[in-house]
Amino acid sequence: MSLPVSFEFFPPKTPEGAEKLRAVRQQLYAQQPQFCSVTYGAGGSTQEGTFAAVREILAEGVDAASHFSCIGATRASVRQQLAELKAMGVKRLVALRGDLPSGYGLGGEFHYASDLVAFIRAETGDDFHIEVAAYPEMHPQARSMDADLQAFAAKARAGADSAITQYFFNADAYSRFVDEARGLGLDIPIVPGIMPITGSTQLMRFSDACGAEIPRWIRLRLQGFGDDAASIRAFGLDVVAALCEQLVRAGAPGLHFYTMNQSAATLAICQRLGW
Ligand code: FAD
């Protein structure tokens, strides 16, 4: 049985990147995604590229979610962007706090994603389906697991419709997080974010920064493959497809793939799952 899938892209920086992404999307559309989302550089740095990619996805007949980060933003700027997104026909947002590069002060009129969710609801009612981020292994800046769960609860109570998790390789962390959220009376769908493994160095750097744990046995295997890209990809496919199978068995309501603007690894996982 296949579950709803969604695919995440980042806005391409060059015309060549945009062209390549069009081809990648066409390949992924074979999986009939529920929606495709486009990330948004904190501070609005990618607004133009994000909105352009979102427009293209909508024009291709696929539901598109614009990520939307509020750090450094003002109410007036958010209001104006919401109006623009609505005029574009966007019906789905991934509402985030975002991370500013170090050196920037917090600034802005929003402190947390829950402030943004509440603002979007107050300003636009039910015009948008609002997704928020969830962290089964805890957001790296949170004081504690419990404080982070409360932060998640605040986003759900402010009006989020569903959640997408940070990627992880420990299925138990996901199940535990979902159980604890349900224990607080939060019933919104919590969709696991899936990171295909296609390389080693970047994955390790990225995971350290975002607080996703790479289990020791996976880390050691990856290190053991050295520069052997084919072996890394084959191993990555085994590991991530097995993780997805576990998540399906655990009752995940869908899977959200961090495609990194590539189709091959994501499609290979879907194929392995028989989807
Ligand atoms: P929040 O939910 O606001 O949480 C941020 C931190 O503050 C957490 O540690 C939380 O525990 C704490 N906190 C929250 N509320 C309170 C409170 N009331 N009191 C005290 N502490 C509190 N980043 C981008 O820049 N662009 C993107 O497009 C993007 N897409 C993402 C998509 C997904 C699915 C995920 C999981 C992450 C994405 N990110 C993106 C990364 C995200 O912006 C960072 O993880 C950011 O640091 C936190 O954003 P948030 O929305 O989870 O913040």
Residues whose N, C-alpha, C, O or C-beta is under 5 A from the ligand:
A	BS01	FAD	V38 T39 Y40 G41 A42 H67 S69 A95 L96 R97 G98 D99 H111 Y112 A113 S114 A133 A134 H139 Q141 A142 A147 D148 A151 I164 T165 Q166
